[in-house]
Amino acid sequence: MKKECLSSTILYKKFLAFILIAYTVFLPASCRKQKSGDISAKAELRYGLTTEPVTLDPLNPFNTADGRSILFNVFEGLVKPTPTGKLIPAAAESYRIEQNGLIYIFTLRQGVLFHNGETLRPEDVVFSLNMAKKAAFPGFDRIEEAEIVVNPAEDPERPEIRIRLKEPDPEFLPYLTVGLAPENNPDREKNPIGSGPFIIENYTPQKSLVLIKNPDYWQNGLPALDRVTIIFVSDNDALLTGLRGGNIEGAAVTGALLPQLDPKDFDIFPWYSNTVQLMALNNAQKPLDDVLVRKAINYALDIPLIIETAFYGKGEASGSPLIPGLKDVYNESLRDPYPHNIEKAKSYLAEAGYKDGFPLEITVPSNYTMHVDTAQVIVNQLADLGVNGTIKLVDWATWLSEVYRNRKYQATIISLDANNVSPRSFLSRYLSEDGVNFINFKNPAFDLFYNMALVESNEARRISLYMDCQAIISENAASVYIQDILGFRAFAGGRFGGVVNYPLYVIDFSTIYRK
């Protein structure tokens, strides 16, 4: 979830209200007709999702992981990730980093057009960066100034964008994947205009969102599909029905759903979700404010059995707030920091003064079947500890409001994703005063080490600090870190190719082609 910094209360209420209103958003004809023309549906994909976007605005930091996945195809930043996690120029043609990471300078790619036919200008970039800073996107508080400059030594006819940071930061580049939007668009929510490979043709909440090919996309040969119709369904049962009935031609499914699909009818592509599934423990709620209680819960849970039972064994145990896929910075020693030991768990609980256990309410968003299944397994395992776990199912909007925003919960099951390919996207939410620290974890040592990592220019020392940050979170049993879920993308057999995985929770429709 994936993560996902807070702006003002007014902004939050505005976009949250958006998802609660059932109406069809038809994009203005001025946006569509210049680009869509009479696009053939011969190369079409009907893709199923169980979660809708919270917002269509790329400069709104609140969104679902599936929402960001959709917008990945509509908007592009100055740079973008490759499937291996490397960052390459996107809207920018080139960039350079000066003064040990204090200044980042970008030259825009020529000929990049927004979906309304207008050229992407340096002014649009500066506007987008300033809006992301105002909305409190992760990392953007580090920007001192973004401005347009002319460099006679390079090309006086091509202005550059210069970003000056408050402090040197050699690892700032991943934040600049944030989507760029035109300055002259007064309503990015109802009229989303990007420069990516697809254009949003229309959106009917609770039903579908239609993407059509951007024929002027700067990267030659992409996208391969003319149209992607994203069909929103209520749950995994509806998703399976759509897949087996042919109304849905592609979707992400978990290991628990895979046996229900006939391999003769589907091509299956494994992929890690690149999210950390966890049982988040509210460190400000009694008795979870006691580290001994949190450690007892960790020792009471059998992580391999959870993965085996709820996911048919399809997952990679993490034990850390970081995904194992970030191999250079993942703390491998935390793979299994609390091996299942019910006697040790009972000992910790008794030491904390809860020998006879306590009631624990686990709030779970009902639209995520995999989290509901996980919660059921956890409740059974907690019973051995004497903890009376109960599951409270809520809709997604309620989860966002009550759990994520207002922190009114004891425990919850969720997957946390990242906005970019930096370890900071996973770790920054544990800073004591961070706006999305819904776990309420507060630790001065963690704050110190994390902030030291922000300005450490030596890569080896910076990685060591990230390792220490993970260890502090683990030692304090901030939550129960379960796994990076191994998922699968199922496509109608023999019809599609070009499915690419990224170290982010995204799907790139531009590379998929119809056979």
Residue pairs with C-beta under 8 A, 6 or more apart in sequence:
1 64
1 65
1 275
1 404
1 414
1 415
1 416
1 417
2 63
2 65
2 68
2 275
2 416
2 417
2 418
2 419
2 425
2 504
2 505
3 138
3 416
3 417
3 418
3 419
3 425
3 426
3 429
3 436
4 61
4 62
4 63
4 404
4 419
4 436
5 61
5 135
5 136
5 137
5 138
5 434
5 435
5 436
6 12
6 61
6 62
6 136
6 405
6 435
6 436
7 60
7 61
7 62
7 134
7 135
7 136
11 60
11 135
12 62
12 405
15 54
15 55
15 57
15 60
15 62
15 189
16 54
16 62
16 397
16 400
16 401
18 54
18 55
18 189
19 52
19 53
19 54
19 205
19 396
19 397
20 397
21 205
22 205
22 206
23 205
24 202
24 203
24 204
24 205
24 207
25 56
25 190
25 202
25 203
25 204
25 205
26 202
27 190
27 191
27 192
27 200
27 201
27 202
27 203
28 191
30 116
31 115
31 116
31 191
31 193
31 199
32 199
32 201
34 115
34 116
34 117
35 115
35 116
35 117
35 199
35 212
35 214
35 215
35 216
36 199
36 201
36 212
37 215
39 212
39 213
39 226
39 227
40 226
41 226
41 227
42 226
42 514
43 224
43 225
43 226
43 227
43 513
43 514
44 225
44 226
44 227
44 228
44 229
44 514
45 225
45 227
45 228
45 229
45 249
45 250
45 496
45 509
45 512
45 514
46 228
46 229
46 231
46 247
46 248
46 249
46 250
47 228
47 229
47 230
47 231
47 248
47 249
47 250
47 251
47 507
47 509
48 230
48 231
48 232
48 233
48 239
48 242
48 243
48 248
48 250
48 251
49 66
49 70
49 230
49 231
49 232
49 233
49 251
49 252
50 66
50 232
50 233
50 234
50 235
50 236
50 238
50 239
50 367
50 368
50 369
51 64
51 65
51 66
51 67
51 232
51 367
51 368
51 396
52 64
52 66
52 67
52 205
52 206
52 209
52 232
53 63
53 64
53 66
53 67
53 68
53 70
53 71
53 209
54 60
54 62
54 63
54 64
54 67
54 400
55 62
55 63
55 67
55 189
56 71
56 188
56 189
56 190
56 192
56 200
56 203
57 181
57 188
57 189
57 192
58 71
58 74
58 75
58 128
58 178
58 179
58 180
58 181
58 188
58 192
58 194
59 128
59 131
59 132
59 135
59 137
59 178
59 179
59 181
59 188
60 135
60 188
60 189
61 132
61 135
61 136
61 137
61 138
62 400
63 71
64 396
65 275
65 415
65 417
65 505
68 417
68 419
68 505
68 506
69 505
69 506
69 507
70 209
70 211
70 230
71 179
71 192
71 194
72 196
72 504
72 506
72 507
72 508
73 196
73 197
73 198
73 211
73 223
73 228
73 507
73 508
73 509
73 510
74 179
74 192
74 194
74 196
74 198
74 199
74 200
74 211
75 179
75 180
75 181
75 192
75 194
75 195
75 196
76 90
76 91
76 179
76 180
76 194
76 195
76 196
77 90
77 91
77 176
77 177
77 178
77 179
77 180
78 89
78 90
78 91
78 92
78 95
78 106
78 125
78 161
78 176
78 177
78 180
79 87
79 88
79 89
79 90
79 92
79 95
79 173
79 176
79 177
80 87
80 88
80 90
80 177
81 87
81 88
81 174
81 177
81 420
81 421
81 502
81 503
81 504
82 88
82 502
83 500
83 501
83 502
83 503
84 503
85 326
85 421
85 502
85 503
87 173
87 174
87 177
87 421
89 95
89 109
90 109
90 177
91 108
91 109
91 112
91 120
91 125
91 180
91 195
92 106
92 107
92 108
92 109
92 161
93 107
93 108
93 109
93 110
94 106
94 107
95 104
95 105
95 106
95 107
95 173
96 104
96 105
97 103
97 104
97 105
97 170
97 173
98 104
98 105
99 168
100 168
100 170
100 457
101 165
101 168
101 169
101 170
101 171
101 172
101 457
102 164
102 165
102 167
102 168
102 169
103 162
103 163
103 164
103 165
104 162
104 163
104 165
104 172
104 173
104 176
105 149
105 151
105 160
105 161
105 162
105 163
106 125
106 160
106 161
106 162
106 163
107 154
107 155
107 158
107 160
108 120
108 121
108 122
108 125
108 158
108 161
109 218
110 158
111 119
111 218
112 119
112 120
112 195
112 218
113 119
113 120
113 195
113 216
113 218
114 120
114 124
114 182
114 193
114 194
114 195
115 193
115 194
115 195
115 199
115 214
116 182
116 185
116 193
117 216
118 182
118 184
120 180
120 182
120 195
121 183
122 148
122 159
122 160
122 161
123 148
123 183
124 180
124 181
124 182
124 183
125 146
125 161
125 180
126 146
126 147
126 148
126 161
127 181
127 183
128 178
128 179
128 180
128 181
128 183
129 140
129 143
129 146
129 161
129 163
129 178
130 146
131 181
132 140
132 178
133 140
133 141
133 143
133 146
136 435
137 175
137 178
137 419
138 175
138 419
138 424
138 425
138 428
139 172
139 174
139 175
139 422
139 424
139 428
140 175
140 178
142 165
142 166
142 167
142 169
142 172
142 454
143 163
143 164
143 165
143 166
144 164
144 165
144 166
145 163
145 164
146 161
146 162
146 163
146 164
147 161
147 162
147 164
148 159
148 160
148 161
148 162
149 159
149 160
149 161
149 162
150 156
150 159
150 160
151 160
154 160
163 172
163 176
165 172
167 454
167 455
168 455
168 457
169 454
169 455
170 457
170 459
170 462
171 422
171 424
171 454
171 462
174 420
174 421
174 422
174 424
174 425
175 419
175 420
175 422
177 419
177 420
178 419
179 194
179 196
180 194
180 195
181 188
181 192
181 193
181 194
182 193
185 191
185 193
192 200
195 217
195 218
196 214
196 217
196 510
197 213
197 214
197 217
197 219
197 222
197 223
197 509
197 510
198 211
198 212
198 213
198 214
198 223
198 228
198 509
198 510
199 211
199 212
199 213
199 214
200 209
200 210
200 211
201 210
201 211
201 212
202 209
202 210
203 209
203 210
205 232
206 232
207 231
207 232
208 229
208 230
208 231
208 232
209 229
209 230
209 232
210 227
210 228
210 229
210 230
211 227
211 228
211 229
211 230
211 509
212 226
212 227
213 223
213 225
213 226
213 227
214 223
217 223
217 510
219 510
222 510
222 511
223 509
223 510
223 511
223 512
224 498
224 510
224 511
224 512
224 513
224 514
225 509
225 510
225 512
225 513
225 514
228 509
231 242
231 247
231 248
233 239
233 242
233 248
234 367
235 366
235 367
235 369
236 253
236 254
236 257
236 369
239 248
239 251
239 253
239 257
240 253
240 257
240 260
240 261
242 248
242 251
243 249
243 251
243 253
243 261
243 266
243 490
244 261
244 262
244 265
246 492
249 491
249 492
249 495
249 496
250 489
250 490
250 491
250 492
250 496
250 512
251 489
251 490
252 271
252 273
252 487
252 488
252 489
252 490
252 507
253 261
253 487
253 488
253 489
253 490
254 311
254 314
254 369
254 370
254 485
254 487
254 488
255 311
255 312
255 313
255 314
255 315
255 486
255 487
255 488
256 310
256 311
256 312
256 369
256 370
256 373
258 268
258 312
258 314
258 488
258 490
259 312
261 268
261 490
264 493
265 492
265 493
266 490
266 491
266 492
266 493
267 490
267 491
267 492
267 493
267 494
267 495
267 496
268 488
268 489
268 490
269 488
269 489
269 490
269 491
269 499
269 501
270 486
270 487
270 488
271 486
271 487
271 488
271 489
271 501
272 316
272 323
272 325
272 484
272 485
272 486
272 487
272 501
273 415
273 417
273 484
273 485
273 486
273 487
273 505
274 323
274 325
274 417
274 418
274 484
274 502
274 503
274 504
274 505
275 323
275 415
275 416
275 417
275 418
275 484
275 485
275 505
276 318
276 320
276 321
276 322
276 323
276 415
276 416
276 417
276 426
276 481
276 482
276 483
276 484
277 315
277 318
277 370
277 371
277 374
277 413
277 414
277 415
277 482
277 483
277 484
277 485
278 321
278 413
278 414
278 415
278 416
278 479
278 480
278 481
278 482
279 297
279 301
279 362
279 374
279 378
279 411
279 412
279 413
279 479
279 480
279 482
280 411
280 412
280 413
280 414
280 438
280 439
280 479
281 288
281 294
281 297
281 410
281 411
281 439
281 477
281 478
281 479
281 480
282 288
282 407
282 409
282 410
282 411
282 438
282 439
282 440
283 289
283 294
283 439
283 440
283 441
283 442
283 478
284 407
284 440
285 409
285 410
285 440
287 293
287 352
287 354
287 358
288 294
288 410
288 411
290 352
291 476
291 477
292 348
292 349
292 351
292 352
293 348
293 349
293 352
293 354
294 476
294 477
294 478
294 479
295 338
295 345
295 348
295 477
296 345
296 346
296 347
296 348
296 349
296 352
296 354
296 385
297 345
297 382
297 385
297 387
297 477
297 480
298 337
298 338
298 345
298 477
298 480
299 338
299 339
299 340
299 341
299 342
299 344
299 345
299 348
300 340
300 342
300 345
300 381
300 382
300 384
300 385
300 387
301 338
301 340
301 378
301 381
301 382
301 480
302 340
302 381
303 317
303 319
303 336
303 340
303 480
303 482
303 483
304 317
304 340
305 340
305 377
305 381
306 374
306 377
306 378
306 381
306 482
306 483
307 313
307 314
307 315
307 317
307 482
307 483
309 373
309 377
310 370
310 373
310 374
310 376
310 377
311 370
311 373
311 483
311 485
311 486
314 485
314 486
314 487
314 488
315 482
315 483
315 484
315 485
315 486
316 324
316 483
316 484
316 486
317 335
317 336
317 482
317 483
318 324
318 334
318 335
318 481
318 482
318 483
318 484
319 334
319 335
319 336
319 337
319 338
319 474
319 481
320 330
320 331
320 334
320 335
320 337
320 470
320 473
320 474
320 481
321 416
321 426
321 427
321 430
321 470
321 473
321 478
321 479
321 481
322 329
322 330
322 331
322 423
322 426
322 427
322 466
322 470
323 330
323 418
323 426
323 484
323 503
324 330
324 332
324 335
324 484
325 484
325 503
326 421
326 423
326 426
326 503
328 463
329 423
329 463
329 466
329 467
330 470
331 466
331 467
331 470
331 471
331 474
333 471
334 470
334 471
334 474
334 481
337 474
338 477
342 384
342 385
345 385
346 385
346 386
349 355
349 357
349 385
349 386
349 387
355 386
356 386
357 385
357 386
357 387
357 388
358 387
358 388
359 387
359 388
359 389
359 390
360 382
360 387
360 388
360 389
360 390
360 410
360 411
361 389
361 390
361 392
361 409
361 410
361 411
362 375
362 378
362 379
362 389
362 390
362 391
362 392
362 410
362 411
362 412
362 413
363 392
363 394
363 399
363 402
363 403
363 409
363 410
363 411
363 412
364 371
364 372
364 375
364 391
364 392
364 393
364 394
364 412
364 413
365 371
365 393
365 394
365 395
365 396
365 399
365 414
366 372
366 393
366 394
366 395
366 396
367 395
367 396
368 414
368 415
370 485
371 413
371 414
371 415
372 391
372 393
372 413
374 413
374 482
375 389
375 391
375 413
376 391
378 389
378 413
379 389
379 390
379 391
382 388
382 389
383 389
394 402
394 403
399 412
399 414
402 408
402 409
403 409
403 412
403 414
403 438
404 436
404 438
405 438
407 438
407 440
415 485
416 426
416 429
417 504
417 505
418 425
418 426
418 504
418 505
419 425
420 504
421 503
421 504
423 466
424 453
424 454
427 450
427 466
427 469
427 470
428 434
428 450
429 436
429 437
429 438
429 439
430 437
430 439
430 441
430 443
430 446
430 450
430 469
430 473
430 478
431 437
431 446
431 447
431 450
432 441
432 442
432 443
432 444
432 446
432 447
439 478
439 479
441 473
441 476
441 478
443 472
443 473
443 476
445 472
446 469
446 472
446 473
449 465
449 468
449 469
449 472
450 465
450 469
452 465
453 462
453 465
453 466
453 469
456 462
456 465
474 481
489 499
489 507
491 499
494 515
495 514
495 515
496 512
496 513
496 514
496 515
497 512
497 513
497 515
498 511
498 512
498 513
499 511
499 512
500 508
500 511
502 508
